[in-house]
């Protein structure tokens, strides 16, 4: 994807307060990367190289990847891992899969095996402890898969224990309000790609107009028509959100679909943990 269509890389930095965070984990730095769509079209080598470089320059304690490494055919994952193997983190790299990583037959296994081959830990309805038992990391199956079922996973954790949850689709935040989620990291939306300053993703406006527009008019906007079903909660398309006591951050991703991005730059997210 040419830089004119995607815009320059943005480095987003935020501090997240977590109740009961152990003193030993104060100041831990996480880096989130999402939605690569590495297929020869939607992500340039230059953008990927910059994202990896700024990630390593941050010297993160933990790197978290939140899905959609490929678009359709999983074969490009074998070239992508040649780039991702250069990522460096004190406590490792953990990943979940997105809907595009399981779209083709056998894609889930191929993408998982490729990431695992370079030491990336892929979580699918699993709990890991890269930062210790006091801060579990939950990685959920993709929301659109038949295996999405947070109940047996989340119920393994003591309600008094802080936790971070990786879930590709931010719509899952609504379901996850049944449990404590100190920080949910998601992607999937690409931030909406086309954003109207002061209003938000264009999809929010389209949703409001859809019921009023004749179908023959809707069909004149194929990009909008195809993407209206990407998520239900376009208001969560990017950035930080408080959902009751739970917290959600949605990364805008690195890859870009046509017609491109407007006021919605590709993103690397740097998160510092802080107790409260």
C-alpha positions as CSV (number, residue, x, y, z in Angstrom):
1,X,0.0,0.0,0.0
2,X,1.5,3.3,-1.1
3,X,2.1,5.8,1.7
4,X,-0.2,8.3,0.1
5,X,-3.1,5.9,0.7
6,X,-2.1,4.8,4.2
7,X,-0.5,7.9,5.7
8,X,2.7,7.8,7.8
9,X,3.1,5.6,10.8
10,X,1.8,6.9,14.1
11,X,3.2,6.0,17.5
12,X,0.5,6.1,20.1
13,X,1.5,6.2,23.8
14,X,-0.7,5.8,26.8
15,X,-0.6,4.9,30.4
16,X,-3.2,2.4,31.7
17,X,-4.2,2.3,35.3
18,X,-4.8,-1.2,36.7
19,X,-6.2,-1.7,40.2
20,X,-4.1,-4.1,42.3
21,X,-1.2,-4.1,39.9
22,X,1.8,-5.4,41.9
23,X,4.6,-3.0,42.6
24,X,7.0,-5.3,40.6
25,X,5.0,-4.6,37.5
26,X,4.7,-0.8,37.8
27,X,6.0,0.8,34.7
28,X,6.0,-2.3,32.5
29,X,5.9,-1.4,28.9
30,X,3.8,-3.2,26.3
31,X,3.8,-2.7,22.6
32,X,0.8,-3.7,20.5
33,X,0.9,-4.4,16.8
34,X,-2.2,-5.4,14.8
35,X,-3.8,-6.1,11.4
36,X,-0.7,-6.5,9.2
37,X,-2.6,-7.9,6.2
38,X,0.7,-8.9,4.7
39,X,-0.2,-9.9,1.2
40,X,1.9,-7.8,-1.1
41,X,-0.8,-5.0,-1.4
42,X,-2.1,-3.7,1.9
43,X,1.2,-3.2,3.8
44,X,4.4,-1.8,2.4
45,X,7.8,-3.2,3.4
46,X,8.8,0.3,4.5
47,X,5.9,0.6,6.9
48,X,6.5,-2.8,8.4
49,X,10.2,-2.1,8.8
50,X,9.5,1.2,10.6
51,X,6.9,-0.5,12.9
52,X,9.5,-3.2,13.9
53,X,12.2,-0.6,14.4
54,X,10.2,1.7,16.6
55,X,9.0,-1.3,18.6
56,X,12.5,-2.5,19.3
57,X,13.7,1.1,20.1
58,X,11.1,1.2,22.9
59,X,12.7,-1.8,24.6
60,X,9.4,-3.3,25.5
61,X,8.8,-5.8,28.3
62,X,6.2,-7.5,26.3
63,X,5.0,-7.4,22.6
64,X,1.4,-8.3,21.9
65,X,0.1,-9.1,18.4
66,X,-3.7,-8.9,17.9
67,X,-4.4,-10.7,14.7
68,X,-4.9,-10.6,10.9
69,X,-1.3,-11.3,9.8
70,X,-2.6,-12.3,6.3
71,X,-5.6,-11.3,4.3
72,X,-6.9,-14.4,2.5
73,X,-4.3,-16.9,1.3
74,X,-2.1,-17.8,4.3
75,X,1.0,-18.3,2.3
76,X,2.5,-14.8,2.8
77,X,2.9,-15.6,6.6
78,X,6.1,-17.4,5.7
79,X,7.6,-14.1,4.4
80,X,6.1,-12.1,7.2
81,X,7.8,-14.1,9.9
82,X,11.2,-13.4,8.3
83,X,10.5,-9.8,9.3
84,X,8.7,-10.5,12.7
85,X,11.6,-12.6,13.9
86,X,13.6,-9.4,14.4
87,X,11.1,-8.2,17.1
88,X,12.7,-8.0,20.6
89,X,11.1,-8.1,24.0
90,X,12.2,-9.0,27.5
91,X,9.3,-11.3,28.3
92,X,8.5,-12.6,24.9
93,X,5.9,-12.1,22.1
94,X,2.4,-13.3,22.5
95,X,-0.3,-13.3,19.7
96,X,-3.9,-14.1,18.9
97,X,-5.4,-14.8,15.5
98,X,-7.9,-12.7,13.6
99,X,-10.7,-13.6,11.3
100,X,-8.5,-13.4,8.2
101,X,-6.0,-15.9,9.8
102,X,-8.7,-18.6,9.9
103,X,-10.6,-17.8,6.7
104,X,-9.0,-20.3,4.4
105,X,-9.0,-24.1,4.9
106,X,-6.0,-25.0,7.2
107,X,-5.1,-21.3,7.5
108,X,-5.3,-21.4,11.3
109,X,-2.7,-24.2,11.6
110,X,-0.4,-22.7,8.9
111,X,-0.4,-19.2,10.5
112,X,-0.1,-20.6,14.0
113,X,2.8,-22.9,13.1
114,X,4.7,-20.2,11.3
115,X,4.4,-17.7,14.2
116,X,5.4,-20.5,16.7
117,X,8.4,-21.3,14.6
118,X,10.0,-18.0,15.4
119,X,9.2,-18.2,19.1
120,X,5.9,-16.2,19.1
121,X,3.4,-17.7,21.6
122,X,-0.1,-18.0,19.9
123,X,-3.0,-18.1,22.4
124,X,-6.3,-19.6,21.4
125,X,-8.7,-19.7,24.4
126,X,-5.6,-19.9,26.6
127,X,-4.0,-18.1,29.6
128,X,-0.3,-17.3,29.8
129,X,1.8,-15.7,32.4
130,X,4.7,-13.9,30.7
131,X,4.8,-11.2,33.4
132,X,4.1,-13.6,36.3
133,X,1.1,-15.2,38.0
134,X,0.0,-11.8,39.3
135,X,-1.0,-10.5,35.8
136,X,-2.4,-13.3,33.6
137,X,-2.6,-12.8,29.8
138,X,-5.8,-14.2,28.2
139,X,-5.8,-14.9,24.5
140,X,-9.3,-15.6,23.0
141,X,-10.3,-17.4,19.9
142,X,-11.6,-15.1,17.2
143,X,-15.1,-13.8,17.7
144,X,-16.2,-15.1,14.3
145,X,-14.9,-18.6,14.8
146,X,-17.0,-21.4,16.1
147,X,-14.6,-21.7,19.1
148,X,-15.1,-18.3,20.6
149,X,-16.2,-19.1,24.1
150,X,-14.8,-17.0,26.9
151,X,-16.7,-18.6,29.7
152,X,-14.4,-21.6,30.5
153,X,-11.3,-19.4,30.0
154,X,-12.3,-16.4,32.0
155,X,-13.9,-18.5,34.8
156,X,-10.4,-20.0,35.5
157,X,-9.3,-16.7,37.0
158,X,-9.9,-15.3,40.4
159,X,-12.0,-12.1,40.2
160,X,-9.5,-10.4,42.4
161,X,-6.7,-11.0,40.0
162,X,-5.9,-8.3,37.4
163,X,-5.6,-9.5,33.8
164,X,-5.0,-8.4,30.2
165,X,-7.2,-9.9,27.5
166,X,-6.4,-10.1,23.8
167,X,-9.4,-10.4,21.6
168,X,-9.2,-9.4,17.9
169,X,-12.7,-8.0,17.5
170,X,-13.6,-5.2,19.8
171,X,-17.3,-6.2,19.8
172,X,-16.3,-8.9,22.3
173,X,-15.9,-6.2,24.9
174,X,-19.7,-6.2,25.3
175,X,-19.7,-9.9,26.2
176,X,-16.6,-9.6,28.4
177,X,-18.3,-7.1,30.7
178,X,-19.4,-10.3,32.6
179,X,-15.9,-10.5,33.9
180,X,-13.1,-8.3,35.2
181,X,-11.0,-7.0,32.2
182,X,-8.4,-4.5,33.3
183,X,-7.2,-4.1,29.7
184,X,-8.6,-5.6,26.5
185,X,-6.5,-5.1,23.4
186,X,-8.2,-5.4,20.1
187,X,-7.8,-4.5,16.4
188,X,-9.9,-5.6,13.4
189,X,-11.5,-2.2,12.5
190,X,-8.4,-0.4,11.1
191,X,-9.7,2.5,13.1
192,X,-12.5,2.9,10.5
193,X,-9.9,3.9,7.9
194,X,-11.9,7.0,6.9
195,X,-12.5,9.3,9.9
196,X,-14.3,12.6,9.9
197,X,-12.6,15.0,12.4
198,X,-14.8,15.8,15.3
199,X,-17.3,13.1,14.4
200,X,-15.5,9.8,14.1
201,X,-15.4,6.9,11.7
202,X,-17.4,7.5,8.5
203,X,-19.1,4.2,9.2
204,X,-21.0,5.8,12.2
205,X,-22.6,8.3,9.8
206,X,-23.3,5.6,7.2
207,X,-25.1,3.4,9.8
208,X,-27.3,6.3,10.7
209,X,-28.1,7.0,7.0
210,X,-28.6,3.4,5.9
211,X,-32.2,3.1,7.0
212,X,-33.1,6.3,5.2
213,X,-31.3,5.5,1.9
214,X,-32.8,3.4,-0.9
215,X,-30.8,0.2,-1.5
216,X,-30.0,1.3,-5.0
217,X,-28.2,4.3,-3.5
218,X,-26.4,2.2,-0.9
219,X,-24.9,0.1,-3.7
220,X,-23.2,3.1,-5.1
221,X,-20.9,3.1,-2.0
222,X,-19.5,-0.5,-2.1
223,X,-16.7,0.2,0.4
224,X,-19.2,1.3,3.0
225,X,-21.7,-1.4,2.2
226,X,-19.1,-4.2,2.5
227,X,-17.7,-2.9,5.8
228,X,-20.9,-2.0,7.7
229,X,-20.9,-5.5,9.2
230,X,-17.3,-5.5,10.3
231,X,-18.4,-4.5,13.8
232,X,-21.5,-3.5,15.6
233,X,-19.8,-0.9,17.8
234,X,-18.2,1.5,15.4
235,X,-17.9,3.9,18.3
236,X,-15.1,1.6,19.6
237,X,-13.3,1.6,16.3
238,X,-10.1,3.0,17.7
239,X,-8.5,4.3,20.9
240,X,-9.1,3.9,24.6
241,X,-12.6,3.2,26.0
242,X,-14.0,2.7,29.5
243,X,-16.8,0.2,29.6
244,X,-18.0,0.2,33.1
245,X,-15.0,-1.0,35.2
246,X,-13.4,-2.6,32.1
247,X,-11.0,-0.9,29.8
248,X,-10.6,-1.4,26.0
249,X,-7.9,-0.2,23.6
250,X,-8.4,-0.7,19.9
251,X,-5.3,-0.4,17.6
252,X,-5.8,1.1,14.1
253,X,-3.6,-1.6,12.6
254,X,-0.8,-1.4,10.0
255,X,-2.4,-2.8,6.9
256,X,-4.8,-0.7,4.7
257,X,-7.7,-1.6,2.5
258,X,-8.7,0.5,-0.6
259,X,-9.7,3.3,-0.9
260,X,-7.2,4.1,1.8
261,X,-7.0,5.9,5.1
262,X,-8.1,9.5,5.9
263,X,-7.3,11.0,9.3
264,X,-6.7,7.5,10.5
265,X,-3.0,6.7,10.3
266,X,-1.5,3.2,10.8
267,X,-0.4,2.6,14.4
268,X,2.0,1.1,16.8
269,X,0.7,1.3,20.4
270,X,3.0,1.7,23.4
271,X,1.4,1.1,26.7
272,X,2.8,1.7,30.2
273,X,1.2,-0.1,33.1
274,X,0.5,1.8,36.3
275,X,-1.2,0.7,39.5
276,X,-3.9,2.5,41.3
